[in-house]
C-alpha cells in the first residue's frame, strides 16, 4: 500500500500523426470535372516531350541513310542513261540535279549555322550563371562583351549598346555589370518577345473556340507554338532553322511536362477572362481560354530558355498578365451574344399567346398608357364633331360627317 501511495502519476505520451494544418487559403482547389482543361495543348506538350529511345534514333538514322542512298543511286542511273540516250536532255538533267544538291547543301549549312547560334546562347548562359555564382567581375565583363558582340548589328539596340559601353567601366561588381547589360539590352527584347507570345496565345484561343474540327485545335496549337518559339529565339539572337526550332520546342515542352506546368487551373484564367463563366456559356470558349493560357506558359518558358541572362533586375513576364493582354475582349462579345440568345429564348417560351385583334382582347404585354387610352378613344367615337377637348381628338375628326 505504501509503495502504491509513493508512486506519482504516469504520463504516457501518445504521438499523434503529424497532420498539416490546412486553411481555406492553403487548401487545394476542388476539382470540377465540367471545366475545360486545355486538352489540345496538353496533347501537344505530351507528343513533343515524349522521350525517344536510342534504338528508335538509330532506326530512323539508318532509314534516312538508306532512303538517301537509294535516291542518289536512282538519280545517278537516270542521269547517265539520259546522257547516253540524248546528250542535250542529259545535260539539262545534270544541271537540275546539281542545282538541287546545291540547295540541299545551302539548307544544311543554314541549319548548322542556326545550331551554332543556339550553342552561342547556351555558352553565354553558362558563363553568366558562373559569373553570378562566383561573383567574378572579369567573367561578368566577358559575358557583357559577348552580348555586345551578339547584338552589334541590331538597330533597335544601338542606344543600349552605347550606354553599356559608356557605363561599364564605372561598375565594379558582377551583379552590376550583368544588371546593366540586362536593363539596356534585354528589356526591349523582352517586350518584343512578350508581344509574340500574346499573338500566339490569341491565335490558339481563337482557333480552338471557332473551329469545331477534332484535330484542328491540336494542329493550330502545334504550329503556333513552333512559330512562337522560333520567333522568340530570333528575337534574342538565336536564329533557329527548322530542325533547331523543333529541338528548342522539345526542350521547352519537356521542361514544362517535367515541372507539371501544362496542368492549368481555374485560378489562372478565372480572374483574367472568366474561364468558369465562359465554360458554362460555351465549352469551346472555355477550351480556347485555357489553351491560350497554356500557350502563354510555353512562351514564358521559351523566353527563359532563349534569354542570355536570367531575370534579376528586369521583371519576369507573368502568365496572367500575358493572358490578360492577349485575351481581353476576345470572347466578351461572343459571350454577350450567347447570353442574349438564351435570355430571349427563355422569354419567348414563357410569354403567353396574345388574344385576337378582332375580338378586342388585349395581350398581357399591352402598355398601361394604351390600356388607359382605349376607353377614352371609344368615347370619342360617340362624341359630336365639335368636341375638341378630348386627348384623342383625331378620332373625333375621323368620325365627323
C-alpha positions in Angstrom: 0.0 0.0 0.0 2.8 2.4 0.9 4.5 1.7 -2.4 1.3 2.5 -4.3 1.0 5.8 -2.5 4.6 6.8 -3.3 4.0 6.3 -7.0 3.3 9.5 -8.9 1.1 9.9 -11.9 2.3 8.1 -15.0 2.3 10.2 -18.2 2.1 8.3 -21.4 2.9 10.4 -24.5 0.9 9.2 -27.4 2.4 10.7 -30.5 -0.3 11.6 -32.9 0.3 11.6 -36.6 1.5 15.0 -37.7 -1.2 16.3 -39.9 -0.6 19.6 -41.7 -2.9 22.4 -40.7 -4.9 23.2 -43.8 -6.6 26.5 -44.1 -9.0 27.7 -46.7 -6.2 29.8 -48.2 -3.8 26.8 -48.5 -6.3 24.1 -49.3 -6.1 22.8 -52.9 -8.9 23.7 -55.2 -11.8 21.4 -55.5 -11.6 19.7 -59.0 -14.5 20.4 -61.2 -14.9 17.8 -64.0 -17.1 20.0 -66.1 -14.5 22.8 -66.6 -12.2 22.7 -69.7 -8.6 21.6 -69.2 -6.9 22.6 -72.4 -6.8 19.1 -74.0 -5.2 20.4 -77.2 -2.2 22.0 -75.5 -1.7 19.0 -73.2 -1.7 16.6 -76.2 0.9 18.8 -78.0 3.1 19.0 -74.9 3.0 15.3 -74.3 3.7 14.4 -78.0 6.6 16.9 -78.3 8.1 16.0 -75.0 7.8 12.2 -75.3 11.3 10.7 -74.8 12.8 8.8 -77.7 14.7 5.6 -77.2 18.2 5.1 -78.5 17.0 2.2 -80.6 14.5 4.5 -82.3 17.1 7.1 -83.0 19.4 4.5 -84.6 16.5 3.1 -86.6 15.4 6.5 -88.1 19.1 7.4 -88.8 19.6 4.1 -90.7 16.3 4.6 -92.5 17.3 8.1 -93.6 20.7 6.9 -94.8 19.0 4.0 -96.8 16.5 6.3 -98.5 19.2 8.8 -99.3 21.4 6.1 -100.8 18.5 4.8 -102.9 17.6 8.2 -104.2 21.2 9.1 -105.1 21.7 5.8 -107.0 18.4 6.2 -108.8 19.3 9.8 -109.8 22.8 8.7 -111.0 21.4 5.9 -113.1 18.7 8.1 -114.5 21.2 10.9 -115.5 23.7 8.6 -117.0 21.1 6.8 -119.0 19.6 10.1 -120.2 23.1 11.3 -121.2 23.6 8.1 -123.3 20.2 8.4 -125.0 20.1 12.2 -125.5 23.1 14.3 -124.6 21.1 17.6 -124.6 18.4 16.3 -122.2 21.2 14.6 -120.1 23.0 17.9 -119.7 19.8 19.6 -118.6 19.1 16.9 -116.1 22.7 17.1 -114.8 22.3 20.9 -114.2 19.0 20.4 -112.4 20.3 17.7 -110.2 23.4 19.8 -109.4 21.1 22.7 -108.5 19.0 20.5 -106.2 22.2 19.3 -104.5 23.5 22.8 -104.1 20.2 24.0 -102.5 20.3 21.0 -100.1 23.9 21.9 -99.1 22.8 25.5 -98.5 19.9 24.4 -96.3 22.2 22.1 -94.4 24.7 25.0 -93.9 21.9 27.2 -92.7 20.7 24.7 -90.2 24.3 24.2 -88.9 24.7 28.0 -88.5 21.4 28.1 -86.6 22.6 25.4 -84.2 25.8 27.3 -83.8 23.9 30.4 -82.8 21.8 28.4 -80.3 25.0 27.0 -78.9 26.4 30.5 -78.6 23.4 31.5 -76.4 23.9 28.4 -74.3 27.5 29.3 -73.8 26.6 32.9 -72.7 24.0 31.5 -70.3 26.5 29.1 -68.7 29.1 31.9 -68.3 26.6 34.3 -66.8 25.5 31.6 -64.2 29.1 31.0 -63.3 29.9 34.7 -63.0 26.8 35.3 -60.8 27.6 32.3 -58.6 31.3 33.1 -58.1 30.9 37.0 -58.3 33.7 37.0 -60.9 34.0 40.5 -62.2 36.2 39.5 -65.1 33.9 36.8 -66.3 30.9 39.1 -66.0 32.6 41.7 -68.2 33.4 38.9 -70.7 29.7 38.0 -70.8 28.8 41.6 -71.3 31.3 41.8 -74.2 29.8 38.7 -75.8 26.3 40.2 -75.6 27.6 43.4 -77.1 29.1 41.4 -80.0 25.9 39.4 -80.4 23.7 42.4 -80.7 26.1 44.7 -82.5 24.0 44.7 -85.7 20.6 45.4 -84.1 19.4 48.9 -85.0 16.8 49.0 -82.2 19.6 48.3 -79.6 22.1 51.0 -80.6 21.2 53.3 -77.7 21.5 50.5 -75.2 24.8 49.3 -76.7 26.2 52.9 -76.4 25.1 53.1 -72.7 26.6 49.7 -71.9 30.0 50.7 -73.4 29.9 54.1 -71.6 28.9 52.9 -68.1 30.6 49.5 -67.9 33.8 51.0 -66.6 32.0 52.6 -63.7 30.7 49.3 -62.3 32.9 47.2 -60.1 30.8 44.1 -59.3 29.5 41.2 -61.3 25.8 41.9 -60.4 26.1 45.5 -61.5 27.8 44.6 -64.9 25.2 42.0 -65.8 22.3 44.1 -64.5 23.4 47.0 -66.7 23.5 44.7 -69.7 20.1 43.2 -68.8 18.4 46.6 -68.5 19.9 48.2 -71.6 20.0 45.3 -74.0 17.4 42.7 -72.9 14.5 44.9 -71.7 13.5 46.0 -75.3 13.8 42.4 -76.4 11.6 41.2 -73.6 8.8 43.5 -74.7 9.1 42.2 -78.3 9.1 38.6 -77.1 6.0 39.2 -74.9 4.1 40.6 -78.0 4.9 37.4 -79.9 3.6 35.3 -77.0 0.4 37.3 -76.8 -0.1 37.0 -80.6 0.3 33.2 -80.4 -2.0 32.8 -77.4 -4.7 34.9 -79.1 -4.4 32.8 -82.3 -4.6 29.4 -80.4 -7.6 30.6 -78.4 -9.4 31.9 -81.4 -8.9 28.7 -83.5 -9.9 26.5 -80.6 -13.1 28.5 -79.9 -14.2 28.9 -83.6 -13.1 25.7 -85.5 -15.2 22.7 -84.5 -13.0 20.1 -86.1 -11.4 17.4 -83.9 -7.7 17.8 -84.7 -7.8 21.4 -85.9 -7.1 22.8 -82.4 -4.2 20.4 -81.9 -2.7 21.3 -85.3 -3.2 25.0 -84.7 -1.6 24.8 -81.2 1.4 22.8 -82.5 2.1 25.2 -85.5 1.5 28.3 -83.4 3.8 27.2 -80.6 6.6 26.2 -83.1 6.3 29.6 -84.8 6.3 31.4 -81.5 9.3 29.6 -80.1 11.2 30.2 -83.4 10.4 33.9 -83.3 11.3 34.2 -79.7 14.7 32.6 -80.4 15.2 35.0 -83.3 14.5 38.0 -81.1 17.2 37.0 -78.6 19.7 36.3 -81.3 19.3 32.6 -81.8 18.1 32.3 -85.4 17.0 28.7 -85.4 16.2 26.8 -88.5 13.5 24.1 -88.9 15.5 21.4 -87.0 16.8 23.9 -84.4 13.2 25.1 -83.7 12.0 21.6 -83.2 14.9 20.8 -80.9 14.2 24.0 -78.9 10.5 23.2 -78.8 11.2 19.7 -77.4 13.4 21.1 -74.7 10.9 23.8 -73.7 7.9 21.3 -73.6 10.0 18.7 -71.8 10.7 21.2 -69.1 7.0 22.1 -68.9 5.9 18.5 -68.7 8.6 17.7 -66.1 7.5 20.6 -63.8 3.8 19.9 -64.3 3.2 23.4 -65.8 0.9 22.1 -68.5 -1.8 21.4 -65.9 -3.9 24.6 -65.7 -6.3 25.6 -63.0 -9.3 27.9 -63.0 -7.3 30.3 -60.7 -5.2 31.3 -63.7 -7.9 32.2 -66.2 -10.8 32.9 -63.9 -9.7 36.4 -63.0 -8.4 37.2 -66.5 -11.2 36.2 -68.9 -13.8 34.5 -66.7 -12.8 30.9 -67.6 -15.6 29.4 -65.4 -18.3 31.7 -66.8 -17.1 31.1 -70.4 -17.1 27.4 -69.9 -20.7 27.5 -68.9 -21.7 29.7 -71.8 -19.8 27.6 -74.3 -17.3 24.8 -73.7 -15.4 25.8 -76.8 -14.8 29.3 -75.4 -13.5 27.8 -72.2 -11.2 25.5 -74.0 -9.9 28.4 -76.1 -9.1 30.4 -73.0 -7.3 27.5 -71.3 -5.3 26.7 -74.5 -4.4 30.3 -74.8 -3.2 30.4 -71.2 -1.1 27.2 -71.8 0.4 28.8 -74.9 1.4 31.8 -72.8 3.1 29.4 -70.3 5.0 27.9 -73.2 6.0 31.3 -74.4 7.3 32.3 -70.9 9.4 29.1 -70.8 10.7 29.8 -74.3 11.8 33.3 -73.2 13.6 31.9 -70.2 15.3 29.3 -72.4 16.4 31.7 -75.1 17.3 34.6 -72.9 21.1 35.1 -72.5 20.7 36.3 -68.9 18.4 35.2 -66.1 15.7 37.6 -64.8 17.3 39.6 -62.0 16.9 43.4 -62.5 14.1 43.2 -65.0 10.7 41.8 -64.0 9.9 38.4 -65.4 6.7 38.5 -67.6 3.8 36.9 -65.8 1.5 34.4 -67.4 -1.6 36.1 -66.1 -0.5 39.5 -67.5 0.2 38.0 -70.9 -3.1 36.2 -71.0 -4.9 39.4 -69.9 -3.4 41.4 -72.7 -3.9 38.7 -75.3 -7.5 37.6 -74.5 -9.1 40.7 -73.0 -12.2 41.4 -75.2 -11.7 38.4 -77.4 -14.6 36.4 -76.1 -16.6 39.2 -74.5 -18.8 39.9 -77.5 -19.4 36.3 -78.2 -20.3 35.6 -74.6 -22.8 38.5 -74.5 -24.4 37.3 -77.7 -24.8 33.8 -76.3 -26.3 35.1 -73.1 -28.7 37.4 -75.0 -29.9 34.5 -77.2 -30.5 32.3 -74.2 -32.4 35.1 -72.5 -34.6 35.9 -75.5 -35.3 32.2 -76.0 -36.5 31.8 -72.4 -38.7 34.9 -72.6 -40.3 33.7 -75.8 -41.1 30.3 -74.3 -42.6 31.8 -71.1 -44.7 34.5 -72.9 -48.4 33.5 -73.5 -50.0 34.0 -76.8 -51.8 37.3 -77.3 -55.5 37.5 -78.0 -57.2 38.0 -81.3 -57.4 41.6 -82.6 -61.0 41.2 -83.9 -62.4 40.1 -80.6 -60.9 43.1 -78.8 -58.8 41.0 -76.4 -55.5 42.5 -75.4 -52.3 40.6 -74.7 -50.6 40.8 -71.3 -47.8 42.9 -72.6 -50.1 45.9 -73.6 -48.7 49.1 -72.1 -50.6 50.8 -69.3 -50.9 54.0 -71.3 -52.6 52.1 -74.2 -55.0 50.4 -71.7 -56.0 53.8 -70.3 -56.4 55.4 -73.7 -58.6 52.7 -75.1 -61.9 53.6 -73.4 -61.3 57.3 -73.9 -60.8 56.6 -77.6 -64.1 54.7 -77.7 -66.0 57.6 -76.0 -64.5 60.0 -78.6 -66.0 57.9 -81.4 -69.5 58.6 -80.0 -69.0 62.3 -79.2 -70.1 65.0 -81.7 -67.6 66.6 -84.1 -67.4 69.9 -82.2 -65.7 68.2 -79.2 -62.0 69.3 -79.2 -61.1 68.8 -75.5 -60.6 65.0 -75.8 -57.0 63.9 -75.9 -57.8 61.6 -78.8 -59.2 64.3 -81.0 -58.0 62.7 -84.1 -60.7 60.0 -83.6 -63.4 62.7 -83.5 -62.1 64.3 -86.6 -62.1 61.0 -88.4 -65.7 60.2 -87.4 -67.1 63.7 -88.1 -69.6 64.0 -91.0 
